[in-house]
Amino acid sequence: MNETRTTCPYCGTGCGLRVFGASANVAGQIPAIKVQGDTSHPANLGRICVKGSALDKTMGLQGRLLAPHIKHQRVSWEQALDHAAQRLADIIQQYGPDAVAFYASGQLLTEDYYAANKLMKGFIGSGNIDTNSRLCMSSAVAAYKRAFGEDAVPCNYEDIELADVVVLVGSNLAWAHPVLWQRLAAARAARPDMQIIAIDPRRSTTCAEADLHLAITPGSDSALFTGLVDWLITEGKEDALWRSRTVGRTETAQAAAPWTADKVAEYCGLSRNQVEAFYQLYCKPRRVMTLWCMGINQSATGTDKCNAIINAHLVSGQIASPGCGPFSLTGQPNAMGGREVGGLANQLAAHMDFTPEAIERVGRFWGSNRTAHKPGYKAVELFQAVERGDIKAIWIMGTNPAVSLPDTNQVARALAMCECVIVSDITAHTTTAAFADVLFPAQGWGEKEGTVTNSERRISRQRRFAEPPGEARPDWWIIAQIARRMGYEKAFDWSHPHEIFSEHAALTGFENQGERLFDISGLSRLTRTEWEQLQPIQWPVNSHYPAGCPRLFQDGVFAFPDGKARLVPVHPQPPRGTTSKYYPLVMNTGRIRDQWHTMTRTGMVAGLLQHRNKPYCEINPADASQAGITENRLVRLQSATGWMLCRAVITDAQPVGQVFVPMHWSSQFALQSQPGALITAHRCEISGQPESKFTPVRAQPVTSDWEGVLYASDSVTISGAQWWARAPVPGGWQFWVAGEGCITEWLEQQPWLAGFECRQATDNNISCHLLGFNHGALNVAFYASPSAPEPDSTLVCASLGKKVDKQTSDQLLAGRSLGDTRGAQTLCSCFGIRARDITQAIASGCHTVSSLGKQLGCGTNCGSCIPELKSLLSQHAL
C-alpha cells in the first residue's frame, strides 16, 4: 500500500501524518485512504486528534466546487481567467491599484500565499492583501515585533514538556490544540511536580484539568500580567542578566507600579490569595512557559495584552532557554507561513516592512517598479472600504469572511454591492461564495503540493496523494494565470510549486546580513527532488543554522539595531464594549472540540458532529433562571448589531453574567445561528485584530408553537421555519426545526415530502410523527411536538434508506425502540462511545481512564475525550 507523509490541514500545531493508499477522485467516491500520526514528525510524535483521525472522511465530492463559474454559470477555465483578469485590469485602470484587494487564508500553502502577495504588492502595486490570520494571531505578531524587533516565536513544543510551570491563558488547549494538550498531559504524568495554571473566565475542559484555575473577569488579562511585572520587581525576582539585555525598564516599571496584588485582585475579580498564589508559582521554578491563543489576541487591546505577557518573561529571565518562553499558538495550519511571505496588509514581504529601503530591495528582487509603497487595509477595514465603494474588486481565497468576520451583516452588505467578487474555494456553496461573480475551483488537502509553517516555526511539506477532482487547480496556478493575463508573464512563469518556494527562500536571504531573523536561504537551492523530500525544519535555515534553529535569542541578541529587547509599558484598559440593563451578559466565542472554522470540511463528517451537533450557548443557571430559559430551550441572543438563535446549555462552568457560543455554524448548517452577526467591529488599534471575546448581549427564550426533528436520507431544503439546524448522521442527515402555526399545514408546504408513501400519526395538530417511504425504503422520519422531541436516533439512522418490517415501522412511527435512549450523547468521537456506555462501564468496575480504554476503546486514539472521561469518573466515583 502506498504511503505519503504529509501535514495536517487543521490547527497551527502542524501534525505530521502518514496517509496510506490513494485513488483518483471518481464522482461520488471517497479516495480509499487511512490516516495515522507520523511518529517521526517532531510536532506530534505520532499523536493525532479526532479531526485528523477523520480526514479520510473529508475526501468525498459532496459539496465540492468542480468547475469555474461566472455568475453561477459553469464556464471553461479560459473564460473564467480571461474574465477575472480583464475585470481586475479595467478597475485598476479606471480607479487605481488601491481599488482592488485580496483576502487570503491561513489554509493556503506558503507557495500560494507568496504568489498572491507578489501579485498584489509587487505588480498591482497595492498593499491591499490581508488574510483571515488577522482574526487569529495578528496581536501576537505586533507584540513580538514591539518586544523583539521581529515577528519571531522564541520557543518550541519541546519546551512545553520541559517547563516546571505552564501558564495557559486565553486558550482551551484541550479542545483547540488537542495534540499539544496530550504532550503537556503526558509530561505532567511523567513529572507530577509540573504545575499547570489556566487563566480563563469560564471553566473549560482545560481549566478542569489545571492545578490552578483563575476565573478572571473577561478582558482583565493585561492587569494580571502587569501586576506580575510589578510583583517580580518589588519582590526582587527580576533577572539581572536579562535586565542588561532590555531597554524600557524604567517606563515599564512605572506603568506597572500601581498594579499591586490588591488592585489586580479587585480588577480581575479574584481574591488576593489567588493572585499571590499565581505570582508565587510563576516565581518559584526555574522554567516557566506561557501559552496563549485567541482569548488574548482577539481583543481591542490584544497587542498590549501580549506584551504584558512578554514583559513578565523578559523581567524574570524566563526566556531563550529550554522550558521557558512566551509562546503564541497559531490557530491555522499556515498562519505562520502567511506571516513569513508578507500576507498581512501591514507587511511587505519576508519580514520586511514598508520602509524605503525594503520597498526598493523587494522591487529589485521581483523586477518590478510598481511595488506597493504603503500598507493596505486590514481585514475589518478592508470590508468597510468595500462597502464605501473605495474597493471595487475583491478576490477571496480559501476563507469564508461572511461568517468569520465580526459584524457579518456589514460584510454581507459590502459583498452584495461590490462590483467584482472573485472566490477561490474547494466548496461550492458557502455563505461567501453566494456573492461571487467568479468562482474558481481550488485543490484541497491531499491534492496539491507545498509547504506550511506551524506555531513553532517548523516548515513541513504537504504532499499530494490523490488526484484532484473535476477541474480543480492549485491556488498558485490560478494566481499565476491571472498575473500572466494582466501582463506579468515573466515574473509568474512558474511550472511547479518548488520554483515558487525557491524564489521565496531566496528573497528571505536577499541582502540580509543578519538584520532579519527570518532567513531560509539555506533552502533556496534545493533541487526539486530535495524539496519533495524536505524534512520538517525550524527557521532560520542559513549558513549559521544549516540544520535549523530550535530556539531563538539564546545569545541574548534581538532584532533591534542595539541588539536589546524592548519592555513595553502597558496600561491595562477594559474591553471596548460595556454591558448595560439592555445587554447585561458578555458573549464569548470560541472553538469546540471536533469542529473547525465554518464547518465546510468537518461539518460533512457524521462522526465529528456526535459530540456537539447543533448551535448552542452555555449559560449559568442563575442567568438562565432570571431569563426564563430552560435546558435545551431555543434562545435568542441579541446585541447592538445583530441576533442569533441557538439551544441553551445550562452549566455552572459558565460564570454568572457570561455566555459562551461556538464560532462554527454558518447558514449552510443552521438558520440565523452565526455569532459573527452580534460582534461589533471593535479592534486593536495596533494589530487590527477584532474583539471577538467580549460582546454585550441579552438572552431571551424563543416561543415556538412546535419543535421537530427530521431525519432524511438526503439533505433537504427547509422552508417556512423559525429556525433549523442540520448535521450529517449515519445514513443521511438530521434536522432540528422550530416553527409557528399548524404543524400539519407546515408539512404540506415542504417539497421534500412529495412523492413519498407516508405513515402519519397526529394529535389534534399539536404533535405529529410521520414516516416517508420510497418503494418501501425509509427516506424521511419526522417527529414534532410542543417541546423538543427526543426520538431514538440510533433506531432511525439505522433504518434510513432501508426497507423495514412492520414491527420496526411501528417503532419508527413511535420514535422509540424498546431500549432506553437516555445518556446517548457521544463523548468519544473516534469510536462512537456514548456517555451511557461509559457510566455503565464505571458501574461495572472501570474506575480509571486506562481501564475504560481497555474495555471500550475510549481515550485510546486521539485522547481528546480524556478530560470528559475523568469528569465522568469523578461524578460516579464510589
C-alpha positions in Angstrom: 0.0 0.0 0.0 1.3 3.5 -0.9 2.4 5.7 1.9 2.6 9.5 1.8 4.0 11.6 4.7 2.2 14.9 4.9 1.0 17.6 7.3 -2.5 18.0 8.8 -4.6 20.9 7.4 -6.3 21.9 10.6 -4.8 23.9 13.5 -1.4 25.5 13.8 0.1 22.5 15.7 1.3 21.2 12.3 1.0 17.5 13.0 2.8 15.1 10.7 0.6 12.4 9.1 1.1 9.1 7.4 -1.5 8.5 4.7 -1.8 5.0 3.4 -3.4 4.4 0.0 -4.8 6.8 -2.6 -7.1 6.8 -5.5 -8.5 9.1 -8.1 -11.5 11.1 -7.1 -14.2 9.4 -9.0 -17.6 11.1 -8.9 -19.3 10.1 -5.7 -16.5 8.1 -4.3 -14.1 8.8 -1.5 -10.4 8.0 -2.0 -9.5 4.9 -0.1 -7.1 6.2 2.5 -6.1 5.6 6.1 -4.6 8.3 8.2 -2.2 7.9 11.1 0.0 10.2 13.1 3.6 10.3 12.0 5.9 9.2 14.8 8.9 10.7 13.2 7.4 14.2 13.0 8.7 16.5 15.8 5.4 18.4 16.2 3.2 15.5 17.2 5.5 12.4 17.6 2.7 10.2 16.2 -0.2 11.8 18.2 -3.3 12.8 16.3 -6.6 14.5 17.2 -10.1 13.4 16.3 -10.3 15.8 13.4 -7.1 14.5 12.0 -8.2 10.9 12.5 -11.3 11.6 10.4 -9.5 13.2 7.4 -10.3 10.2 5.3 -14.0 11.0 5.7 -13.5 14.5 4.2 -12.1 13.5 0.8 -15.5 12.9 -0.8 -17.0 15.1 -3.5 -20.2 16.1 -1.7 -20.3 19.9 -1.9 -17.1 20.2 -3.9 -16.7 23.0 -6.4 -15.5 21.1 -9.5 -15.5 23.7 -12.3 -15.1 27.5 -12.8 -18.3 29.6 -12.8 -19.2 33.1 -13.9 -22.4 34.5 -12.4 -23.1 30.9 -11.1 -23.0 29.5 -14.6 -20.4 26.9 -15.5 -17.7 28.1 -17.9 -14.3 27.0 -19.1 -11.1 27.9 -17.3 -10.1 30.2 -20.2 -13.3 32.1 -20.0 -13.1 32.4 -16.2 -9.5 33.5 -16.1 -9.9 35.9 -19.0 -13.0 37.5 -17.4 -11.4 37.9 -14.0 -8.2 39.3 -15.3 -10.0 41.8 -17.5 -12.3 42.9 -14.7 -9.3 43.5 -12.4 -7.3 45.3 -15.1 -10.3 47.5 -16.0 -10.9 48.5 -12.4 -7.2 49.3 -11.8 -7.1 51.4 -15.0 -10.2 53.3 -14.0 -9.8 53.7 -10.2 -6.1 52.9 -9.5 -4.5 49.9 -7.8 -5.9 50.5 -4.4 -9.4 49.8 -5.8 -8.7 46.1 -5.7 -8.0 43.8 -2.8 -7.1 40.2 -2.0 -8.4 38.4 1.2 -6.4 35.3 1.8 -6.3 32.5 4.3 -4.1 30.5 6.7 -5.4 27.5 4.8 -3.3 28.4 1.8 0.1 26.8 1.3 3.2 29.1 1.5 3.7 28.9 -2.2 0.1 30.1 -2.8 0.5 32.9 -0.3 3.7 34.0 -1.9 2.1 34.2 -5.3 -0.8 36.2 -4.1 1.4 38.6 -2.1 3.8 39.1 -5.0 1.0 39.8 -7.5 -0.8 42.4 -5.2 2.2 44.2 -3.6 4.8 43.6 -6.4 2.8 44.2 -9.6 -0.6 45.5 -9.0 1.2 47.9 -6.6 -1.2 48.0 -3.7 -0.9 46.9 -0.1 -4.4 45.6 -0.1 -3.9 42.0 0.7 -4.9 40.8 4.1 -5.9 37.4 5.5 -8.1 35.7 8.0 -5.0 35.3 10.1 -5.7 38.9 11.1 -8.5 37.4 13.2 -6.2 34.8 14.6 -2.7 36.0 15.8 -2.0 39.5 14.5 -1.9 40.9 18.0 0.8 38.4 18.8 2.7 39.4 15.7 2.6 43.1 16.6 3.7 42.3 20.2 6.6 40.1 19.1 7.7 42.9 16.8 7.5 45.5 19.5 9.4 43.4 22.0 11.9 41.5 19.9 12.2 43.6 16.7 10.7 40.9 14.6 7.8 38.5 14.5 9.7 35.6 15.9 8.4 32.9 18.3 11.3 32.2 20.5 10.4 28.7 21.8 9.2 25.3 20.6 6.9 22.4 21.6 9.7 20.5 23.5 9.8 23.5 25.9 6.2 22.8 26.9 7.4 19.4 28.1 10.5 20.7 29.8 8.7 23.5 31.8 8.2 23.4 35.5 5.1 25.6 35.3 3.0 26.0 32.2 0.6 29.0 32.2 -2.3 28.7 29.8 -4.1 32.0 29.2 -6.9 32.6 26.8 -6.6 29.0 25.5 -8.8 26.0 25.8 -5.8 23.9 24.8 -7.5 20.5 25.3 -10.0 21.3 22.6 -8.3 23.9 20.3 -4.9 22.2 20.2 -5.5 18.7 21.5 -2.2 17.2 20.4 -0.3 19.9 22.3 -2.5 19.1 25.3 -1.7 15.5 25.0 2.0 16.3 25.1 1.6 18.5 28.1 -0.6 16.0 29.9 2.0 13.2 29.2 4.8 15.4 30.5 2.9 16.1 33.7 2.2 12.4 34.2 5.9 11.8 33.9 6.8 14.7 36.2 4.0 15.1 38.7 5.6 18.2 40.2 4.9 20.1 37.0 2.2 22.7 37.5 -0.5 23.8 35.0 -2.2 27.2 35.6 -5.2 28.0 33.5 -6.4 31.6 33.2 -9.9 31.8 31.6 -13.2 33.3 32.7 -15.0 30.0 32.1 -14.3 26.6 33.4 -13.3 24.9 30.2 -12.2 21.4 29.8 -8.6 22.7 30.1 -9.3 24.5 33.3 -10.9 21.5 34.9 -7.6 19.7 34.5 -5.4 22.5 35.7 -3.7 22.7 39.1 -4.8 26.3 39.5 -7.7 27.9 37.6 -8.0 31.7 37.7 -11.5 32.6 36.5 -10.7 36.3 35.8 -13.1 39.0 34.7 -13.3 38.9 30.9 -10.8 41.3 29.4 -8.6 41.8 32.5 -5.6 39.7 31.4 -3.3 42.6 30.9 -3.8 43.8 34.5 -2.9 40.3 35.8 0.4 40.2 33.9 1.2 43.9 34.5 0.7 43.2 38.2 3.0 40.2 37.8 5.7 42.5 36.4 5.4 44.8 39.5 5.5 41.7 41.8 8.7 40.5 40.1 10.4 43.9 40.6 9.2 44.6 44.1 9.9 41.1 45.4 13.4 41.1 44.0 12.7 38.4 41.4 14.0 40.4 38.5 16.7 38.7 36.5 19.9 40.8 36.5 21.3 39.4 33.2 18.1 40.0 31.4 17.8 43.5 32.8 21.0 44.3 30.9 19.5 42.8 27.7 16.4 45.0 27.7 15.5 48.7 27.4 12.4 50.4 28.6 12.7 49.1 32.2 12.0 52.3 34.0 8.9 53.2 32.0 7.6 49.7 32.2 8.1 49.6 36.0 6.4 52.9 36.4 3.4 51.7 34.4 3.2 48.5 36.5 3.7 50.1 39.9 0.0 50.9 40.5 -1.0 47.3 39.9 -0.5 45.9 43.3 -1.8 42.5 44.2 -4.9 44.1 45.9 -5.7 46.2 42.8 -5.2 43.3 40.5 -7.5 41.1 42.6 -10.2 43.7 42.5 -9.9 44.4 38.8 -9.7 40.7 37.8 -12.5 39.5 40.1 -10.1 37.3 42.1 -9.1 37.1 45.7 -5.7 38.4 46.8 -4.8 34.8 47.8 -5.4 33.6 44.2 -3.3 36.4 42.7 -0.5 35.8 45.1 -0.7 32.0 44.5 -0.2 32.6 40.8 2.6 35.1 41.2 4.4 32.8 43.7 4.1 29.8 41.4 5.5 31.9 38.5 8.5 33.0 40.5 9.3 29.7 42.2 10.5 27.4 39.4 13.5 27.5 37.1 11.4 27.2 33.9 8.1 28.9 33.0 6.2 28.7 29.8 3.2 30.9 28.9 1.0 29.7 26.1 -1.8 31.9 24.8 -4.3 31.9 22.0 -7.4 33.8 20.9 -8.5 34.7 24.4 -5.6 37.1 24.5 -5.3 38.1 20.8 -8.9 38.8 20.0 -9.2 42.0 22.0 -9.3 45.7 21.3 -6.1 45.8 23.4 -4.7 42.5 22.2 -1.2 43.7 21.4 -0.8 45.2 24.9 -2.0 42.0 26.5 0.6 40.0 24.5 3.3 42.5 25.5 2.2 42.3 29.2 2.9 38.5 29.0 6.2 39.0 27.2 7.3 41.7 29.7 6.9 39.2 32.5 9.2 36.7 30.7 11.8 39.4 30.0 11.8 40.8 33.5 12.0 37.3 35.1 14.5 35.9 32.6 12.1 33.1 31.7 13.1 33.2 28.0 15.5 31.8 25.4 16.4 28.6 27.3 14.9 25.1 27.4 11.4 25.1 29.1 11.0 28.8 29.0 9.3 31.5 27.0 6.2 33.4 25.8 4.5 31.2 23.2 1.7 32.3 21.0 -0.2 29.4 19.5 -1.5 29.9 16.0 -4.9 28.7 15.1 -4.4 27.7 11.4 -2.1 25.3 9.6 -0.2 28.0 7.7 -0.9 31.3 9.5 2.8 31.4 10.2 3.6 30.9 6.5 1.4 33.8 5.6 3.3 36.0 8.1 6.6 34.9 6.5 5.7 35.8 2.9 4.0 39.1 3.9 0.4 38.1 3.7 -0.7 40.7 6.2 -1.5 44.2 4.8 1.0 45.9 7.1 3.9 43.7 5.9 5.7 43.9 2.6 7.4 40.5 2.2 9.8 38.2 4.0 9.5 40.0 7.3 10.3 43.3 5.7 8.1 46.4 6.3 7.2 49.3 4.1 10.5 51.2 4.6 12.0 52.9 1.6 15.0 50.5 1.7 12.8 47.4 1.8 10.5 48.7 -0.9 13.5 49.3 -3.2 15.1 46.0 -2.3 12.0 43.9 -2.9 11.2 45.7 -6.1 14.7 44.9 -7.5 14.3 41.3 -6.4 11.0 40.9 -8.1 12.0 43.1 -11.1 9.1 45.5 -10.6 8.9 49.2 -10.5 5.3 49.1 -9.2 6.0 47.8 -5.7 3.4 48.9 -3.1 4.8 51.8 -1.0 2.4 51.8 1.9 0.3 49.3 4.0 -3.1 48.3 2.8 -6.4 47.8 4.6 -6.5 45.3 7.4 -9.4 42.8 7.4 -12.2 44.7 9.1 -11.2 48.0 7.4 -10.9 46.2 4.1 -14.6 45.1 4.0 -15.6 48.5 5.3 -13.8 50.0 2.3 -15.6 47.6 0.1 -19.0 48.9 1.4 -17.9 52.5 1.0 -17.0 51.8 -2.6 -13.3 52.5 -2.2 -12.6 48.9 -3.2 -14.3 47.8 -6.3 -13.0 44.3 -6.7 -12.0 41.7 -4.1 -10.6 38.2 -4.5 -11.3 35.9 -1.6 -9.1 32.8 -1.3 -9.9 29.8 0.8 -11.9 31.5 3.5 -15.4 32.4 4.5 -15.4 36.0 5.7 -19.2 36.3 5.5 -19.2 34.0 8.5 -15.9 34.5 10.3 -15.6 38.3 10.4 -17.3 40.5 13.1 -20.5 42.3 12.1 -21.3 39.8 9.3 -24.3 41.8 8.3 -21.9 44.6 7.2 -19.7 42.1 5.4 -22.8 40.8 3.5 -23.8 44.4 2.5 -20.2 45.0 1.3 -20.1 41.9 -0.8 -23.6 42.4 -2.2 -22.6 45.9 -3.6 -19.1 45.1 -4.7 -18.6 45.4 -8.5 -16.5 42.3 -8.7 -16.2 39.4 -6.2 -13.9 36.6 -7.0 -13.8 33.5 -4.8 -11.3 30.6 -4.9 -12.5 27.6 -2.8 -12.9 23.9 -2.7 -16.6 24.2 -1.6 -19.3 25.2 -4.0 -21.8 26.6 -1.6 -20.5 28.8 1.3 -22.0 31.9 2.7 -19.3 33.9 0.9 -19.5 32.0 -2.4 -23.1 33.1 -2.8 -21.8 36.6 -3.5 -19.3 35.6 -6.1 -19.2 36.8 -9.7 -16.4 34.4 -10.4 -15.8 31.1 -8.7 -12.5 29.3 -9.1 -12.3 25.6 -8.1 -9.2 25.2 -5.9 -7.4 22.0 -4.9 -7.7 20.8 -1.4 -5.6 18.9 1.1 -4.1 15.8 -0.4 -4.5 17.1 -3.9 -1.7 19.7 -4.1 2.0 20.2 -3.2 3.6 22.8 -1.0 4.8 23.8 2.5 3.3 25.1 5.7 4.9 26.5 8.9 3.5 25.7 12.3 3.4 27.6 15.6 7.0 26.7 16.5 8.5 28.0 13.2 8.7 24.5 11.7 8.4 24.2 8.0 6.8 20.9 6.8 5.6 19.6 3.5 2.1 19.0 2.4 2.2 16.3 -0.2 -0.2 15.1 -2.9 -1.6 11.6 -2.7 -5.0 11.9 -4.5 -5.9 13.0 -8.0 -7.7 16.4 -7.9 -11.4 16.1 -8.7 -13.1 17.7 -11.7 -11.2 20.8 -12.9 -9.7 21.9 -9.6 -6.4 23.7 -9.8 -3.8 24.8 -7.1 -4.2 28.3 -5.9 -0.7 29.4 -7.0 -1.5 28.3 -10.6 -4.8 30.3 -10.6 -3.0 33.4 -9.3 -0.1 33.0 -11.9 -2.6 32.6 -14.7 -4.3 35.8 -13.7 -1.0 37.6 -13.4 0.1 36.5 -16.9 -3.1 37.7 -18.4 -2.5 41.1 -16.7 0.8 41.4 -18.5 3.3 40.0 -15.9 4.2 36.7 -17.7 7.9 36.7 -16.8 7.5 37.3 -13.1 4.9 34.5 -12.8 6.4 32.0 -15.2 6.3 29.1 -12.7 5.5 25.5 -13.6 5.8 23.9 -10.2 5.5 25.0 -6.5 9.1 24.0 -6.0 10.1 27.0 -8.1 8.0 29.3 -6.0 9.4 28.0 -2.8 13.0 28.5 -4.1 12.2 32.1 -5.0 10.6 32.8 -1.6 13.5 31.3 0.2 16.0 33.3 -1.8 14.1 36.5 -1.0 14.5 35.8 2.7 18.2 35.9 2.4 18.5 38.7 -0.2 20.7 41.5 1.1 20.2 40.0 4.6 23.3 40.3 6.7 21.6 39.1 9.8 19.2 42.0 10.2 16.2 39.8 9.6 15.9 36.6 11.6 13.6 35.0 9.1 16.1 33.6 6.7 15.6 30.3 4.9 18.0 31.0 2.1 19.7 27.7 3.0 16.8 26.0 1.3 16.7 28.2 -1.8 18.9 25.9 -3.9 17.2 22.7 -3.1 16.6 20.5 -6.2 13.1 19.5 -6.9 13.8 16.1 -5.5 15.4 17.5 -2.4 12.3 19.8 -1.9 10.0 16.9 -2.4 11.9 15.0 0.3 12.3 18.0 2.6 12.1 17.0 6.3 10.5 19.3 8.9 12.8 22.1 9.9 12.7 25.2 12.0 13.8 28.5 10.7 16.2 30.2 10.4 17.9 27.9 7.9 21.1 29.6 6.6 24.9 29.4 6.8 24.7 30.0 10.5 21.9 27.4 11.1 22.2 24.9 8.3 20.1 22.4 10.3 17.6 24.9 11.6 17.3 26.6 15.0 15.0 25.2 17.7 15.2 28.3 20.0 15.8 32.0 19.2 17.7 34.7 21.2 19.8 32.2 23.2 22.7 34.6 22.8 20.6 37.5 24.2 20.7 39.4 21.0 17.4 40.6 19.5 16.4 42.1 16.1 16.9 45.7 17.0 19.9 47.7 15.9 21.3 47.7 19.5 20.5 44.0 20.0 18.3 44.6 23.0 14.7 43.6 23.6 12.1 46.2 24.4 10.0 46.2 27.6 6.7 47.9 26.6 4.8 49.9 29.2 1.3 48.6 29.4 -1.6 50.5 30.9 -4.5 48.0 31.2 -7.7 49.1 29.6 -11.2 47.5 29.9 -12.9 46.0 26.8 -14.4 48.4 24.3 -17.9 47.1 24.8 -19.8 47.6 28.0 -22.8 45.8 29.5 -26.0 47.6 30.3 -29.5 46.8 31.5 -30.4 46.2 27.8 -27.4 44.0 27.2 -26.4 42.6 30.6 -24.4 39.5 29.5 -21.0 39.1 28.0 -20.8 36.8 25.0 -17.6 34.9 24.5 -16.9 32.8 21.3 -14.5 30.0 20.5 -13.9 26.6 19.1 -15.4 23.3 20.1 -13.5 20.0 20.2 -14.5 18.3 17.0 -15.3 21.1 14.6 -13.1 23.5 12.5 -13.8 27.1 11.4 -17.0 27.4 9.4 -17.5 23.6 9.1 -17.1 23.4 5.3 -15.0 20.3 5.8 -15.7 18.9 9.3 -19.4 19.7 9.1 -19.8 17.0 6.5 -18.5 14.2 8.7 -21.1 12.5 10.9 -18.5 11.3 13.4 -17.4 14.8 14.1 -20.9 16.0 15.0 -21.6 13.3 17.6 -20.1 15.3 20.4 -21.8 18.7 19.8 -24.3 18.6 16.9 -26.2 21.9 16.9 -25.6 25.6 17.7 -25.8 26.3 21.4 -24.9 28.8 24.1 -23.6 27.9 27.5 -25.3 29.9 30.2 -25.1 29.9 34.0 -28.1 28.5 35.9 -28.7 31.9 37.7 -28.8 33.8 34.4 -31.0 31.2 32.8 -33.5 31.2 35.6 -33.7 35.0 35.6 -34.4 35.0 31.8 -36.8 32.1 32.0 -34.6 29.8 30.0 -34.6 26.1 30.5 -32.3 23.3 29.3 -32.3 22.8 25.5 -34.7 25.7 25.1 -34.3 27.7 21.9 -32.7 31.0 22.8 -32.4 34.4 21.0 -29.1 36.2 21.7 -29.3 39.9 20.8 -26.5 42.5 20.6 -26.5 46.1 19.3 -25.5 44.8 15.8 -27.5 41.6 15.3 -29.1 38.5 16.7 -28.8 34.7 16.6 -30.8 31.6 17.7 -29.3 28.6 19.4 -30.1 25.9 22.1 -29.4 26.6 25.8 -26.9 24.5 27.7 -27.2 25.4 31.3 -24.0 24.9 33.3 -22.2 26.3 36.3 -18.9 26.0 34.3 -20.1 29.3 32.7 -19.8 32.2 35.2 -22.7 34.4 36.1 -23.1 37.3 33.6 -21.4 35.5 30.7 -22.4 33.2 27.8 -20.3 31.1 25.6 -21.1 30.5 21.9 -19.2 28.3 19.4 -18.0 30.1 16.4 -18.6 27.5 13.7 -22.2 27.4 12.5 -22.9 29.1 9.2 -26.0 29.5 7.0 -25.2 26.2 5.4 -25.7 24.3 8.7 -28.2 26.5 10.6 -30.7 29.3 10.1 -29.7 32.6 11.9 -27.1 31.0 14.1 -24.0 33.0 13.2 -22.4 34.7 16.3 -20.4 37.0 13.9 -23.6 38.9 13.3 -23.6 40.0 17.0 -19.9 41.0 17.3 -19.2 44.7 16.9 -16.2 45.5 14.8 -14.1 46.9 17.7 -10.4 46.1 17.1 -6.9 46.6 18.4 -5.6 49.9 17.1 -2.1 48.4 16.7 -2.8 45.0 15.3 -6.2 45.5 13.7 -7.4 42.2 15.3 -11.1 42.3 16.2 -12.5 41.9 19.8 -14.4 38.7 19.4 -14.3 37.7 23.1 -16.4 40.4 24.6 -19.8 41.3 23.1 -22.6 42.6 25.4 -25.8 40.7 24.7 -29.1 39.7 26.2 -30.6 36.2 26.2 -34.3 35.5 25.8 -36.3 32.3 25.4 -38.0 31.9 22.0 -41.6 30.8 21.9 -42.5 28.3 19.2 -45.7 26.5 18.5 -43.9 23.3 17.7 -40.4 21.9 17.6 -39.4 19.0 15.4 -36.7 16.5 14.5 -36.3 15.4 10.9 -34.2 12.5 9.5 -33.7 12.3 5.8 -31.6 10.0 3.6 -30.5 13.1 1.6 -30.2 16.7 2.7 -33.3 18.7 2.1 -34.3 22.4 2.0 -36.3 23.6 5.0 -38.6 26.5 4.3 -41.1 28.5 6.4 -39.5 27.6 9.8 -38.4 29.9 12.6 -35.1 28.1 12.9 -33.4 24.9 11.8 -30.0 23.3 12.1 -28.7 20.2 10.4 -25.9 17.6 10.9 -24.9 14.5 9.0 -25.7 11.2 10.6 -25.2 7.6 9.5 -27.5 7.1 6.6 -28.3 10.7 5.9 -29.0 14.0 7.7 -30.7 15.1 10.9 -32.5 18.4 11.2 -33.8 20.2 14.2 -36.7 22.6 13.4 -38.8 25.1 15.2 -41.9 26.8 13.8 -45.1 28.7 14.3 -48.7 27.8 13.3 -50.2 24.4 12.5 -47.6 21.6 12.1 -49.6 19.7 9.5 -50.1 22.8 7.4 -46.3 23.4 7.5 -45.6 19.9 6.4 -47.9 20.3 3.4 -45.7 23.1 2.2 -42.5 21.1 2.3 -41.3 20.0 -1.1 -39.2 17.2 0.3 -42.3 15.2 1.1 -43.5 15.0 -2.5 -43.8 11.5 -3.9 -43.4 9.6 -0.7 -45.8 7.0 0.7 -46.4 8.3 4.2 -47.5 6.9 7.5 -48.6 9.6 9.9 -49.8 9.9 13.5 -51.1 13.3 14.7 -52.6 14.5 18.0 -55.0 17.4 17.2 -52.3 19.0 15.1 -50.3 19.6 18.3 -47.9 16.7 17.7 -47.1 14.8 14.6 -45.0 11.7 13.7 -44.5 11.0 10.0 -42.6 8.4 8.0 -42.0 8.7 4.3 -41.2 5.7 2.2 -40.0 5.3 -1.4 -40.6 1.8 -2.8 -40.7 0.5 0.8 -37.4 2.1 1.9 -37.5 4.7 4.6 -36.4 8.1 3.3 -37.7 10.6 5.9 -38.8 10.4 9.5 -40.3 13.4 11.2 -41.3 14.0 14.8 -42.8 17.2 16.2 -44.4 18.3 19.5 -44.8 21.5 21.5 -41.4 20.9 23.1 -38.3 19.5 21.5 -38.9 15.7 20.9 -36.2 13.2 21.5 -36.7 10.2 19.2 -34.3 7.2 19.2 -31.7 8.5 16.7 -29.9 5.1 16.7 -33.0 3.3 15.6 -34.0 5.9 12.9 -30.4 6.3 11.4 -30.1 2.5 11.2 -33.3 2.4 9.1 -32.7 5.3 6.7 -32.6 4.2 3.1 -33.6 0.6 4.0 -36.8 -1.4 3.8 -38.2 -2.1 7.3 -40.6 -4.7 8.6 -44.0 -3.9 10.3 -42.6 -4.0 13.9 -39.7 -1.7 13.1 -42.1 0.6 11.2 -44.3 0.8 14.2 -41.3 1.5 16.4 -40.1 4.2 14.0 -43.5 5.8 13.9 -43.5 5.9 17.7 -39.9 7.2 17.6 -38.8 4.7 20.2 -37.3 1.2 20.3 -37.6 -0.9 23.3 -34.4 0.4 24.8 -33.6 3.5 27.0 -32.2 6.4 25.0 -31.0 8.4 27.9 -27.3 9.2 28.1 -27.0 9.0 24.3 -24.5 11.8 23.9 -21.3 10.7 22.2 -18.2 11.5 24.2 -15.6 9.6 22.2 -16.0 10.5 18.6 -13.2 8.2 17.4 -15.1 5.0 18.4 -18.7 6.4 18.9 -18.7 5.7 22.6 -21.7 7.3 24.4 -22.0 8.7 27.9 -24.3 5.8 29.0 -21.7 3.2 27.8 -19.1 4.9 29.9 -21.2 5.2 33.0 -22.2 1.5 32.7 -18.6 0.6 32.4 -17.8 2.7 35.5 -20.6 0.9 37.4 -19.2 -2.4 36.4 -15.8 -1.7 37.9 -13.8 0.5 35.5 -12.5 3.3 37.8 -9.6 4.7 35.7 -9.2 6.2 32.2 -6.9 3.3 31.4 -9.5 0.6 32.4 -12.2 2.4 30.4 -9.9 2.5 27.4 -9.2 -1.2 27.7 -12.9 -2.1 27.9 -14.4 0.4 25.5 -11.5 1.9 23.5 -12.4 5.5 24.5 -9.4 7.7 25.1 -7.0 5.4 23.3 -6.8 7.0 19.9 -6.7 10.8 19.8 -7.2 11.4 23.6 -9.5 14.4 23.1 -12.2 12.8 25.3 -9.9 12.0 28.3 -10.8 15.2 30.3 -14.5 14.3 29.9 -13.8 10.7 30.9 -12.1 12.0 34.0 -15.1 14.2 34.7 -17.5 11.2 34.5 -15.2 9.1 36.7 -15.3 11.9 39.3 -19.1 12.2 39.1 -19.6 8.5 39.5 -16.8 7.8 42.0 -17.7 5.3 44.7 
